[in-house]
Amino acid sequence: MSEPLDNSVLDLLDRADELAPAMSVDPGAVLAVGRRRRVRRRGVSAATGVGAMALVGALWLGGPLNPFAPTDLTGDMVPASISWQEGVEVHLFDNSPNPVHEAGRTHWTGTLRSGEGDAAPELVLTRDGEQLEPIAAQEGPGDVLVFTVDGLTVAAWQSPPGSRGESPLWAPGVFASQGSAVEIDGAQLHYAAAEIVPGASGELEELYWFTDDAAYAASGTPVASTVLTAGDVQALIMVDEEKQAWGTVDVGRPVGLIHVERLVSGAGSSGWMGEDVTATSVGVLPQHASAPTADLQTTVLAQAQLGTRTVVLAADPTLITGPPSIRYQAGGETHVLENYVQNDTRTLDVGTVQLLVTAQPTALELRLGEKFTLIPVEDLENRHALTAPVKGGQVVIVPGWEPDVTAEDIRVLVGTDMEERWVEVTSAHIDALFDGRPLVVLGLDDDALEDEEKVRGVGVDATDAGTVPYRLDDVTPLETDL
């Protein structure tokens, strides 16, 4: 990834990936122009990087995307199509790894090309500067074509008539995803690229596209969608129960960001929507959830039923510091929709590196470059701390702890059976797990522990009273390859 995206309230519907942080770029941005030329000699052109675009894509070759188009759009003007047979070469992406906290991440670039008489293009990749053998396109959902190599999937397509934009749904295991569009002889070729963690399939499960009033799947799978209106805000919301996905787009603006992710308990997102840039929350309630309400009288709340799910939209023009809260009833308890939204990645200084910490629906992920550790939620028990060595330092994970202090006041108890001492932390991540439980993740410097010492506890510096320990039942070391 390039620099992590800011997670302030100005981020509109930023994306939460299922297994890892996902960075995305507006797919409507034109980043490059294809050079049409006759290519008679195969393999003579090497890809060169020109910017901070990252990976993964699907590719549609030639002609309008008629299989995408519903019957009420067939009369729309057909966009310009791309002919590969005259020879095309266009640079698609360069993922430009960040040298600070992505030192182990693979550097990819990708160039799409075809030669004279070719019916379809091929993708030429470089991996850490080494050019790979060209990759032929495979069929994806609908007319989308997909290019796959170990660790990377790339796709490209042309927008169907009437589409406001499209968004891919990847199988679990995407480390980073990014996409945009290139122009080839007046036609726009959209693409997406996804870096895949080891062992994952890298499959493009679906490509969704959105008009002003409905959502569609490239595969032809029926999806339910509706437009909700709350004050001056209008949002199109889609639910695909077969693939357990949902999506939304701000249809109150000429160009609205598209947000697609998995259906997890209380899936939602928040930001600023509408022509008047209104604080907004939008999402899908869990099955059997009921009675959605807003905290403030100034908040306008809209809801609708899509299949077995209730979709909600809340907008409040009086809020300037954050989005409105949506509460609902489930399992006899009251939940807040925003508690289930994990849109950001935390960077933790540990040892000599920066570790990425992300709460996922089923696990807590620790990532260093392309190496990662997933800690299942069932192993994250309250009052049971976990520790792991990272590049000479230590990461300390304490589920269920909610210290009412800043990171500067947190201490870690280290030592042996003979002697113990309190040390300051290098950095701290104080937040919550995906299920809403408090979570503290601490980073220790590479010289915090001496020979034979281990992490034995955590506490808070109370100044006059010294350090007050937080009661832990045990501290368990983890084995990782970070």
Salt bridges, closest charged atoms under 4 A:
GLU18 OE1 - ARG262 NE 3.12
GLU89 OE2 - ARG35 NH2 2.75
GLU89 OE1 - ARG37 NH2 2.95
ASP94 OD1 - HIS107 NE2 2.69
GLU102 OE2 - ARG105 NH1 3.14
GLU116 OE2 - ARG38 NH1 3.29
GLU116 OE1 - ARG40 NE 3.37
ASP118 OD2 - ARG42 NH1 3.17
GLU122 OE2 - ARG42 NH2 3.08
GLU122 OE2 - ARG113 NE 2.90
ASP185 OD2 - ARG36 NE 2.08
GLU195 OE2 - ARG105 NH2 2.16
GLU205 OE1 - ARG262 NH2 3.13
GLU206 OE1 - LYS243 NZ 3.15
ASP212 OD1 - ARG164 NH1 2.80
ASP250 OD2 - ARG253 NE 3.63
GLU261 OE2 - HIS259 NE2 2.57
ASP295 OD1 - ARG327 NE 2.58
ASP344 OD2 - ARG346 NE 2.94
GLU365 OE2 - ARG367 NH2 2.68
GLU381 OE1 - HIS384 NE2 3.78
ASP417 OD1 - ARG456 NH2 3.20
GLU420 OE2 - ARG456 NE 2.58
GLU424 OE2 - ARG411 NH2 3.84
ASP431 OD2 - ARG346 NH2 3.47
ASP435 OD2 - ARG437 NE 3.07
GLU450 OE2 - ARG421 NH2 3.90
GLU453 OE1 - ARG421 NH2 2.87
ASP461 OD2 - ARG411 NH2 3.10
ASP473 OD2 - HIS384 NE2 3.84
ASP473 OD1 - ARG471 NH1 2.99
ASP474 OD2 - HIS384 ND1 2.69
